[in-house]
Amino acid sequence: MATTRGFPTIKTLRAYTVQEGQAGDQGADCHDVADDHWINGAGTPIANPMSMYPLYSKTRKSWGINALGSLVIEVEADDGTVGVGVTIGGEPGCYIAEKHLSRFVEGQDPRNVELIWEQMFRGTVNYGRKGLPIQTISAIDLAIWDLLGKLRGEPVYALLGGKTKERLPVYSTTSRPDLAKNFGFVGAKVPCPYGPSEGDDGLKRNVEFFKGWREKVGDDFPLMLDCYMALTVPYTIKLAHALSPYGLKWIEEFLPPDNYEGYKDVRKALSSSDILLTSGEHEYTRYGFQQLLSSRCVDIIQPDITWLGGITEARKVVAMAAAQDVLVIPHGSSVYSYHLQYAFSNCPLAEYINLSPNADAIVPYFGGLFPDEPLPKDGYIDLLDTPGFGVTLSRDKLHRPYSRSEEESKKQAELNKNNAVTSEAKMPF
């Protein structure tokens, strides 16, 4: 089916890695930082799924949390307009994007976001469904939304339905909640230092750690704990009860994401507690979130918009959550989360991950990728009425490992122009 009224089509897709640079230029990979950075576990350890193995327990980079690096996608329309999306995925993601997913994108009308997403998902279902393929799809989807906003001259939040709030309040994930309070954030989240392998002594140190920060920030400042998939069901229950006297607002991602039964067990055990249960950072697509939501085991879901499937999938997840009165507070994602949250009323709060080495300065989440990335001020994000996601890509350190010729893109685009949508619908039943 041909596009109508001469609307631009997508001419080409390009996939880039970010060449290694100085700390602060990590791009979409918020863990690709200097060794002495707080988010790597320097200073205070950070519990994680690998904490039980001595060789990999000291720092997070030691077991390869930053192994893939950033993935940047550009989609260019035939009028020269370019949209940008980012995720993690590095060179393997570039291969998937250029060698496989480009065939579903080039030649397409960018308004057909649902069609493009569905074809990419179905085309990767034999090796995808979660993880790297979905992250790659996410970056492509975000790039298309950015392109579509630029072509229409509107911010993405306007394409999603417009503003539901004038300003977006923000909390900070940080190693210094006291500084987060001074910066004006509405709350702070700290990483849990020790996991079950540290035994009773580690649990006591976790309690002392959290208690210490509570004393420093006072009783009225919301304080949360991020457990990064490191705990077990019994340990989570015991830790939550121990932290309850110190005003723990929520306990986050305490189990591996596929342990849906375990999340239900924790919910049952803490049913009389005021502590909120949250998860979803490492969940993917509406299908994964359907399992999480249908079990009613969490109060808040936390999809990463650059990982779960992009805006096209995120808006479905937000709608699913709204039907069950579950709040959506995305993980990181910067501008990609902010636009989504502006547009939906059950997305009341944004996360800002402080990526300065000592958590003592407000720096861009995406490092050097977007020099004009909006930053929180006095605890709020204020988006401008700028087309697309409103940020400009710095191309200084980009490398395209699987470059294709213009002729290849043109050939694929012509195929898609002639076969852009499904054939004429028949009675489906």
Residue pairs with C-beta under 8 A, 6 or more apart in sequence:
1 420
1 421
2 417
2 420
3 9
3 109
3 417
3 420
7 109
7 111
7 151
8 77
8 78
8 79
8 81
8 110
8 151
9 77
9 78
9 107
9 108
9 109
9 110
9 413
9 417
10 75
10 76
10 77
10 78
10 105
10 106
10 107
10 108
10 109
10 110
10 144
10 147
10 413
11 76
11 77
11 78
11 106
11 409
11 410
11 413
12 75
12 76
12 102
12 106
12 406
12 409
12 413
13 73
13 74
13 75
13 76
13 97
13 98
13 101
13 102
13 105
13 106
13 140
13 143
13 409
14 73
14 74
14 75
14 76
14 98
14 400
14 403
15 71
15 72
15 73
15 74
15 93
15 94
15 97
15 98
15 400
15 401
15 402
16 71
16 72
16 73
16 74
16 94
16 398
16 399
16 400
17 69
17 70
17 71
17 72
17 90
17 91
17 94
17 398
17 399
17 401
18 25
18 26
18 27
18 28
18 29
18 69
18 70
18 72
18 369
18 397
18 398
18 399
19 397
19 398
19 399
20 69
21 368
21 397
23 33
23 34
23 37
23 357
24 33
24 355
24 356
24 363
24 367
24 368
25 367
25 368
25 397
26 32
26 33
26 66
26 70
26 355
26 367
27 69
27 70
27 72
27 86
27 366
27 367
27 368
27 369
28 70
28 71
28 72
28 86
28 87
28 88
28 306
28 366
28 369
29 66
29 68
29 69
29 70
29 88
29 90
30 39
30 332
30 353
30 355
30 365
31 39
31 40
31 60
31 61
31 65
31 66
32 66
32 69
32 70
33 39
33 40
33 66
33 355
33 357
34 40
34 357
35 42
35 59
35 61
36 42
36 357
37 355
37 357
38 44
38 174
38 175
38 357
38 358
38 359
39 46
39 60
39 175
39 353
39 355
40 59
40 60
40 61
41 58
41 59
41 60
42 59
43 175
44 175
44 191
44 193
44 209
45 51
45 57
45 58
45 193
45 194
46 60
46 191
46 192
46 193
46 228
47 191
47 192
47 193
47 194
47 195
47 227
47 228
47 230
47 231
48 60
48 63
48 65
48 195
48 228
48 229
48 230
49 228
49 229
49 230
49 256
50 56
50 57
50 60
50 63
51 57
51 194
51 195
51 197
51 198
51 230
52 195
52 196
52 197
53 63
55 62
56 62
56 63
57 197
60 66
67 90
68 88
68 89
68 90
68 91
68 92
68 93
68 132
69 88
69 89
69 90
69 91
70 86
70 87
70 88
70 89
70 90
70 369
71 86
71 87
71 88
71 89
71 90
71 93
71 94
71 97
71 135
71 136
71 139
72 84
72 85
72 86
72 139
72 369
72 393
72 398
73 84
73 85
73 86
73 87
73 97
73 136
73 139
73 140
73 142
73 143
74 82
74 83
74 84
74 143
74 393
75 82
75 83
75 85
75 105
75 110
75 140
75 143
75 144
75 147
76 82
76 83
76 147
77 110
77 147
77 151
78 413
79 151
81 147
81 150
81 151
82 147
82 150
83 110
83 142
83 143
83 144
83 145
83 146
83 147
83 148
83 149
83 150
83 388
84 142
84 143
84 146
84 389
84 391
84 393
85 138
85 139
85 140
85 141
85 142
85 143
85 144
85 145
85 146
85 306
85 310
85 336
86 139
86 142
86 306
86 366
86 369
87 93
87 135
87 136
87 138
87 139
87 142
87 306
87 307
88 135
88 306
88 307
89 96
89 132
89 135
89 136
89 139
91 401
92 132
93 132
93 135
93 136
93 139
94 400
94 401
94 402
95 401
95 402
96 124
96 132
96 133
96 136
97 136
97 139
97 140
98 402
98 403
98 404
99 402
100 123
100 124
101 120
101 123
101 124
101 136
101 137
101 140
102 404
102 409
102 412
103 123
103 412
103 415
103 416
104 116
104 119
104 120
104 123
104 416
105 116
105 120
105 140
105 144
105 416
106 409
106 412
106 413
106 416
107 412
107 413
107 414
107 415
107 416
107 417
107 420
108 115
108 116
108 416
108 420
109 420
110 144
110 147
110 148
110 151
111 148
112 420
112 421
113 141
113 144
113 145
113 148
113 311
113 312
114 312
115 420
115 421
115 422
116 140
116 141
116 144
117 137
117 141
117 309
117 310
117 312
117 313
120 137
120 140
120 141
121 128
121 134
121 137
121 285
121 309
124 133
124 134
124 137
127 133
128 134
128 137
129 284
129 285
129 287
130 284
130 285
130 288
131 284
134 284
134 285
134 307
134 308
134 309
135 306
135 307
137 309
137 310
138 305
138 306
138 307
138 308
138 309
138 310
138 313
139 306
139 310
140 310
141 309
141 310
141 311
141 312
141 313
142 305
142 306
142 310
142 311
142 336
142 389
145 156
145 159
145 310
145 311
145 312
145 388
145 389
146 156
146 388
146 389
147 388
148 156
148 159
148 388
149 155
149 156
149 158
149 159
149 387
149 388
149 389
150 387
150 388
152 159
152 387
153 387
154 387
155 339
155 383
155 384
155 385
155 386
155 387
155 388
155 389
155 390
156 311
156 339
156 388
156 389
157 163
157 338
157 339
157 340
157 342
157 343
157 383
158 385
160 311
160 315
160 339
160 340
160 342
160 343
160 344
161 343
161 344
162 343
163 342
163 343
164 342
164 343
164 344
164 345
165 341
165 342
165 345
165 348
167 380
167 381
167 382
168 338
168 341
168 342
168 349
168 350
168 380
168 381
168 382
168 383
169 186
169 348
169 349
169 350
169 379
169 380
170 185
170 186
170 349
170 350
170 351
170 352
170 376
170 379
170 380
170 381
171 180
171 185
171 186
171 187
171 188
171 189
171 222
171 224
171 349
171 350
171 351
171 352
172 180
172 183
172 185
172 187
172 188
172 189
172 351
172 352
172 353
172 354
172 376
173 188
173 189
173 190
173 191
173 226
173 351
173 352
173 353
173 354
174 180
174 188
174 189
174 190
174 353
174 354
174 359
175 190
175 191
175 354
175 358
175 359
176 354
176 358
176 359
176 360
177 188
177 190
177 213
177 216
177 217
177 221
177 223
178 213
178 216
178 217
179 359
179 360
180 187
180 188
180 354
180 359
181 188
181 217
181 221
183 362
183 376
183 378
183 379
184 377
184 378
184 379
184 380
185 352
185 376
185 379
186 222
186 349
186 379
187 221
187 222
187 223
187 224
187 249
188 217
188 221
188 222
188 223
188 224
189 223
189 224
189 225
189 226
189 252
189 351
190 209
190 210
190 213
190 223
190 224
190 225
190 226
191 225
191 226
191 228
192 206
192 225
192 226
192 227
192 228
192 230
192 231
192 239
193 202
193 205
193 206
193 209
194 202
194 203
194 205
194 206
195 202
195 230
195 231
195 235
196 202
196 230
196 231
196 232
196 235
198 205
203 235
203 238
203 239
203 242
206 239
206 242
206 243
207 239
207 242
207 243
207 246
210 223
210 225
210 243
210 246
210 248
211 246
213 223
214 223
214 246
214 247
217 223
219 247
222 249
223 246
223 247
223 248
223 249
224 248
224 249
224 250
224 251
224 252
225 243
225 248
225 250
225 251
225 252
226 252
226 253
227 236
227 251
227 252
227 253
227 254
228 253
229 253
229 254
229 255
229 256
229 257
229 282
230 254
231 239
231 254
231 255
232 255
232 262
233 255
233 259
233 262
233 265
233 266
233 269
236 251
236 254
236 255
236 266
237 266
237 269
237 270
239 251
240 248
240 251
240 266
240 270
240 273
240 275
241 270
241 273
243 251
243 275
244 273
244 274
244 275
248 275
249 275
249 276
250 275
250 276
250 277
250 278
250 299
250 300
251 275
251 276
251 277
251 278
252 278
252 279
252 281
252 302
253 278
253 279
253 280
253 281
253 282
253 302
254 266
254 277
254 279
255 262
255 263
255 266
255 279
257 279
257 280
257 281
257 282
257 283
257 288
260 291
260 292
260 295
260 297
263 277
263 279
263 292
263 295
263 297
263 298
264 295
264 297
266 277
266 297
267 277
267 295
267 296
267 297
267 298
270 277
276 299
276 300
277 297
277 298
277 299
277 300
278 298
278 299
278 300
278 301
278 302
278 329
279 292
279 298
279 301
279 302
280 289
280 292
280 298
280 301
280 302
280 303
280 331
281 302
281 303
281 304
281 307
281 331
282 304
282 307
283 289
283 292
283 301
283 303
283 308
284 307
284 308
284 309
285 308
285 309
285 313
286 309
286 313
286 316
286 317
286 320
288 308
289 301
289 303
289 308
289 317
289 320
289 321
290 320
292 298
292 301
293 301
293 320
293 321
293 324
293 326
296 324
298 326
299 326
299 327
300 326
300 327
300 328
300 329
301 317
301 321
301 326
301 327
301 328
301 329
302 328
302 329
302 330
302 331
302 351
303 314
303 317
303 328
303 330
303 331
304 330
304 331
304 332
304 333
305 311
305 314
305 330
305 333
305 336
305 337
305 340
306 332
306 333
306 336
307 331
308 314
308 317
310 336
311 336
311 339
311 340
314 330
314 340
315 340
315 344
317 328
318 328
318 340
318 344
318 346
318 347
321 327
321 328
321 346
322 344
322 345
322 346
325 346
326 346
327 346
327 347
327 348
327 349
328 341
328 344
328 346
328 347
329 347
329 348
329 349
329 350
329 351
330 337
330 340
330 341
330 347
330 350
330 351
331 337
331 351
332 351
332 353
332 365
333 365
334 364
334 365
334 366
334 370
334 373
334 374
335 370
335 373
335 374
335 383
335 389
335 390
335 391
336 389
337 350
337 351
338 350
338 374
338 381
338 383
339 383
339 389
340 347
341 347
341 348
341 349
341 350
342 383
350 376
350 381
352 362
352 365
352 376
353 365
354 361
354 362
354 363
355 363
355 364
355 365
355 367
356 362
356 363
362 375
362 376
362 377
363 375
364 370
364 371
364 373
364 375
365 373
366 373
368 394
368 396
368 397
369 393
369 394
370 391
370 392
370 393
370 394
371 392
371 394
372 390
372 391
372 392
373 391
374 381
374 382
374 383
374 384
374 390
374 391
375 381
383 390
384 390
